[in-house]
Structures are given as C-alpha cells and as structure tokens.
Amino acid sequence: MTATTSPANGLFDPSKAYKEWEVNGKYFGDGREVALLEYMYNHPSLPELRGNPTKILAAIDTFAQTVTGLINIGESKGHLVTSVIAQHKPTTILELGGYIGYSAIMFSSAMKAAGGKHYYSVEKNPLFAAVATALVDLAGLRDTVRVIVGTGAEGIQRLVDEQLLQDGGSPLGMMFFDHHKPSYTADLKLCERLGLVGAGTVLVADNMILPGNPPYAEWVRATVAEKKAKTEAAPATDDPGNPNLQYKSRFVKSFEPSGMEDALEITECVGIEA
C-alpha cells in the first residue's frame, strides 16, 4: 500500500468551497436535494445545460457554493477518479451510493469518453435516486446510466439476477464505494464471491479519512495469506468473499468539496492466487 497526494501541490482552492454541510443539525435529506432539482430545472441557462455533463456539474457546484452544501464527491476527488477511468478504461462501472447523481454524471461521462458502455448507480434513498435520475437525464446520459433503488447488497443482487454486471463473462471494470461506510467490506466480499471482481477490476473507495474505514482498508491491503487467516477466524455467518484475489492498493489524499482533507483508497485486482 502506498500513499500519495492529489495534484496541484496538494492545495485546495477556497474559492470553490461548498457551503457547510450541516444545516440545523442535518447534513442531507432536509429538502436541499429537491431544492437543487428545482434550481437546475429553473436555471436561466437551462437550454445550454441540457446534454452537457460539464455544465451540469458546474451548476451543481454553484448551487452548493451559494445555496447549501451537498455531500457529493466534488471536483478534487472526482478528478482523481476520472483519471483512473481514463487510465483503466472500464467497460462497466458499478457505483454504490449515488446520492444526487453528481458522481454518476462525472464518471459515466469519463467512462463513455474512454469507450465504456454501462454505468449502474445504486442508491438506497428513493428520493435521492429520483433526483439523480432526473439530473442524469438532463445531462443526456440516460442511455448510459441506470439508477437502482436499494441497499448496496440489494442493488448488486438485483443486477446479478438480471445478468447485467458481467460483460461477456468478464468481471466488472470498476466499482466505486460511496454509500453506508460499514457496508463497504461486506458488499465488496459479496461481489468477490459472485465473481464480479477479477484481474483488472479497479476499486475506488471514498471517505477514507472522513470518517475513515479501517475494516475495508485492512481487507484490500492484506495479502492472500492474511485474508485467508481473517476468513478462517471470522464467524461462519460472515461472507468469506474471495481471499485468493490479489490486490495492489494506494491511499490518495485529496479534499472534500468543503475543503476538508479526505482520501480515496484506489485498489487494483492484479490476479488470483491458485
């Protein structure tokens, strides 16, 4: 495991900072997501926004900078992920935790530019999923992005049952984790066990500092021998995943859109130990 810092000398541009997340003790779900949707569809430049993912993202940023903060990934960390997409060129991406669709718009657009085809975004909150679906449509990406309502595990199982996640029998190109933090490891293990993770699959996990996710970090940074030992010592009810998968992982520092320091864990599956 290696640690690196985001570009631009590790500095955050304060002029781009979102307003504070917390409003009257709430960080989301207090009407701000619907207010964002109304803001977008009443935007004076709506005709210019339609079908333009870059302008859609800029308008969302402006809302979060001037009206109320949003808990999406933001520009700094988002650009790190789009660089990973450009490098690895995934055909299919699975996102767990879609919120209002910011990451789906940014990452699916990068995926399309790299030749990819399918982006699946799983979001537990049906209201957030509806906002995301509307903004994805506004960005002109409904042919590429599908939003699924459910927990991470529910969304994964539904997509597997519909035979949508394995493209021609190949594992997923990329997974992006940005949902319920304690579910990262369990949902990764579910995907491992279902054969969705294999050589070449890239895993990107958000919020590795805020709030942090030691169990996930331990799993993707562990050797095959260490994972086998963990699996043997775990309760029989725990999903064993596939401890034979070999990972190469790096911890990359960056910033929340508010300017607070955070990090991504970027992991590549480099093979399977016999």
C-alpha positions in Angstrom: 0.0 0.0 0.0 1.3 3.4 -0.9 0.2 6.9 0.0 0.1 9.9 -2.4 -1.5 13.3 -2.6 -3.8 14.8 -5.2 -2.5 17.2 -7.9 -2.0 20.9 -7.7 0.6 20.6 -4.9 -2.0 19.2 -2.5 -3.7 22.5 -2.3 -7.4 23.3 -2.2 -8.8 26.4 -4.0 -11.0 28.1 -1.3 -12.9 30.0 -4.0 -14.5 26.7 -5.0 -15.5 25.6 -1.5 -19.1 24.4 -0.9 -21.1 25.9 1.9 -21.1 23.9 5.2 -22.9 20.6 5.1 -24.6 20.9 8.4 -27.7 23.0 8.5 -29.8 22.9 11.7 -28.2 19.6 12.7 -28.7 17.9 9.3 -26.3 17.0 6.6 -28.8 15.9 3.9 -32.4 15.0 3.5 -33.8 18.3 4.7 -35.1 19.4 1.3 -31.9 20.6 -0.2 -31.9 17.8 -2.8 -35.3 18.8 -4.1 -34.2 22.4 -4.0 -31.2 21.5 -6.2 -33.5 19.8 -8.7 -35.8 22.9 -8.8 -32.7 25.1 -9.1 -31.4 23.1 -12.1 -34.7 23.0 -14.0 -35.4 26.7 -13.4 -31.8 27.7 -14.3 -31.7 30.7 -16.7 -29.2 28.7 -18.9 -31.3 25.5 -19.0 -31.1 25.1 -22.8 -27.3 25.2 -22.6 -27.2 22.8 -19.7 -29.2 20.1 -21.5 -26.9 17.3 -22.7 -23.8 18.9 -21.3 -22.4 17.0 -18.3 -19.6 19.5 -17.7 -22.1 22.4 -17.4 -24.5 20.3 -15.3 -21.7 19.6 -12.8 -20.6 23.3 -12.7 -24.2 24.3 -12.0 -24.5 21.8 -9.1 -21.2 23.2 -7.8 -22.6 26.7 -7.9 -25.7 25.7 -6.0 -23.6 24.0 -3.3 -21.3 27.1 -3.2 -24.0 29.6 -2.9 -27.2 28.0 -1.5 -26.4 25.0 0.7 -23.7 22.3 0.9 -24.1 18.9 -0.7 -22.4 15.6 0.2 -21.4 14.6 -3.3 -17.7 13.8 -4.1 -16.9 17.2 -5.6 -14.3 18.3 -8.1 -11.0 17.5 -6.3 -11.6 13.8 -5.6 -13.8 13.5 -8.7 -10.9 14.4 -11.0 -8.7 11.7 -9.3 -11.4 9.1 -10.2 -11.8 10.3 -13.8 -8.0 9.9 -14.2 -8.3 6.3 -13.0 -11.2 5.8 -15.5 -9.1 7.3 -18.4 -6.2 5.0 -17.5 -8.1 1.7 -17.0 -10.9 2.2 -19.5 -13.6 0.2 -17.7 -16.5 -1.1 -19.9 -18.9 -1.3 -16.9 -18.9 0.7 -13.6 -20.9 -0.1 -10.5 -21.4 2.7 -8.1 -22.8 2.1 -4.6 -24.2 5.3 -3.1 -25.4 7.6 -5.9 -26.9 10.5 -3.8 -28.0 13.2 -6.3 -26.1 11.8 -9.3 -23.0 14.1 -9.3 -20.6 11.2 -9.4 -22.7 9.2 -11.9 -22.7 12.2 -14.3 -19.0 12.9 -13.9 -17.8 9.3 -14.0 -20.1 7.9 -16.7 -19.1 10.8 -18.9 -15.4 9.9 -18.4 -16.3 6.2 -19.0 -18.0 7.0 -22.3 -15.0 9.1 -23.4 -12.8 6.1 -22.7 -15.0 3.7 -24.7 -17.2 2.3 -21.8 -20.8 1.4 -22.1 -22.7 0.8 -18.8 -22.9 2.7 -15.5 -25.0 1.3 -12.7 -25.7 3.6 -9.7 -27.3 2.1 -6.6 -28.9 4.5 -4.1 -30.9 3.4 -1.1 -33.0 6.6 -0.7 -35.7 6.7 -3.3 -36.0 10.5 -3.3 -32.3 10.9 -3.9 -32.5 8.3 -6.7 -35.3 10.2 -8.3 -33.2 13.4 -8.2 -30.2 11.6 -9.6 -32.3 10.1 -12.4 -33.7 13.5 -13.4 -30.2 15.1 -13.4 -28.7 12.2 -15.4 -31.4 12.7 -17.9 -30.7 16.4 -18.0 -27.1 15.7 -18.7 -28.0 13.5 -21.7 -26.7 10.3 -20.1 -29.8 8.2 -19.7 -28.6 5.8 -22.4 -25.5 5.0 -20.3 -26.6 5.4 -16.6 -29.2 3.3 -14.8 -30.1 4.3 -11.2 -31.3 1.4 -9.0 -33.1 1.9 -5.7 -31.9 -0.3 -2.8 -29.1 -1.0 -0.4 -25.7 -1.9 -1.9 -26.3 -5.6 -1.4 -29.9 -5.4 -2.8 -28.7 -3.5 -5.9 -25.8 -5.9 -6.5 -28.1 -8.9 -6.3 -30.8 -7.4 -8.5 -28.2 -6.5 -11.2 -26.7 -10.0 -11.0 -30.2 -11.6 -11.2 -30.8 -9.5 -14.4 -27.4 -10.6 -15.7 -26.2 -7.1 -16.2 -23.0 -6.8 -14.3 -20.7 -9.3 -16.1 -20.0 -8.1 -19.6 -19.5 -11.2 -21.7 -18.5 -13.2 -18.6 -15.7 -10.7 -17.7 -15.5 -9.2 -14.2 -16.6 -5.6 -13.5 -14.2 -2.9 -14.8 -14.6 -0.7 -11.8 -16.5 -0.3 -8.5 -17.0 3.0 -6.7 -17.9 2.8 -3.0 -19.6 5.9 -1.5 -22.5 4.5 0.5 -23.0 3.2 4.0 -19.5 3.0 5.3 -19.8 -0.2 7.4 -21.2 -1.9 4.2 -18.1 -1.3 2.1 -16.3 -4.6 3.1 -19.4 -6.7 3.1 -20.5 -5.5 -0.3 -17.0 -6.0 -1.8 -16.9 -9.5 -0.4 -20.4 -10.2 -2.0 -19.0 -9.0 -5.3 -15.9 -11.1 -4.9 -18.0 -14.2 -4.1 -20.3 -13.6 -7.1 -17.3 -13.5 -9.4 -17.7 -9.8 -10.2 -14.2 -8.9 -9.2 -11.2 -10.3 -11.1 -7.9 -9.4 -12.6 -8.1 -5.8 -13.9 -11.1 -4.7 -11.7 -10.4 -1.4 -10.1 -12.0 -0.5 -6.7 -12.3 3.1 -5.6 -13.5 3.8 -2.0 -14.4 7.3 -0.9 -14.2 8.9 2.6 -11.1 7.0 3.8 -10.4 9.9 6.2 -13.8 11.3 6.8 -14.9 9.2 8.6 -12.4 6.5 7.6 -12.9 2.8 7.0 -10.3 0.6 8.8 -12.1 -2.8 8.0 -12.2 -2.0 4.3 -8.6 -0.7 4.2 -7.4 -3.8 6.1 -9.1 -6.2 3.6 -7.8 -4.6 0.4 -4.3 -4.1 1.7 -3.9 -7.6 3.1 -2.0 -10.4 1.5 -3.8 -13.5 0.3 -2.4 -15.4 3.4 -3.6 -12.6 5.7 -7.1 -12.6 4.2 -7.3 -16.4 4.4 -6.4 -16.2 8.1 -9.0 -13.5 8.7 -11.6 -15.6 6.9 -10.8 -18.7 9.0 -11.1 -16.7 12.2 -14.4 -15.0 11.2 -17.9 -16.2 12.3 -19.4 -18.8 9.9 -22.2 -16.3 9.1 -19.7 -13.8 7.6 -19.4 -13.7 3.8 -15.9 -15.1 3.0 -15.6 -13.2 -0.2 -12.7 -14.5 -2.3 -9.5 -14.2 -0.2 -7.5 -15.5 -3.2 -7.8 -12.2 -5.1 -4.6 -10.3 -5.1 -4.8 -6.5 -4.6 -2.5 -3.6 -5.1 -3.8 -0.6 -3.2 -2.9 3.0 -2.7 -4.2 5.7 -0.3 -4.6 9.0 -2.1 -5.2 12.2 -0.1 -7.4 14.9 -1.5 -10.2 17.2 -0.4 -13.9 17.2 0.2 -15.7 20.0 -1.8 -15.9 21.9 1.5 -12.1 22.0 1.7 -11.7 19.4 4.5 -9.0 16.8 3.9 -10.1 13.4 2.8 -8.8 10.5 0.8 -9.6 7.7 -1.6 -8.4 4.1 -1.5 -7.7 3.1 -5.1 -7.2 -0.6 -5.5 -6.5 -2.8 -8.5 -7.0 -6.6 -8.6 -3.8 -7.9 -10.1 -4.6 -11.6 -10.1 -5.9 -14.6 -8.4 -3.7 -16.9 -6.4 -4.3 -20.6 -7.1 
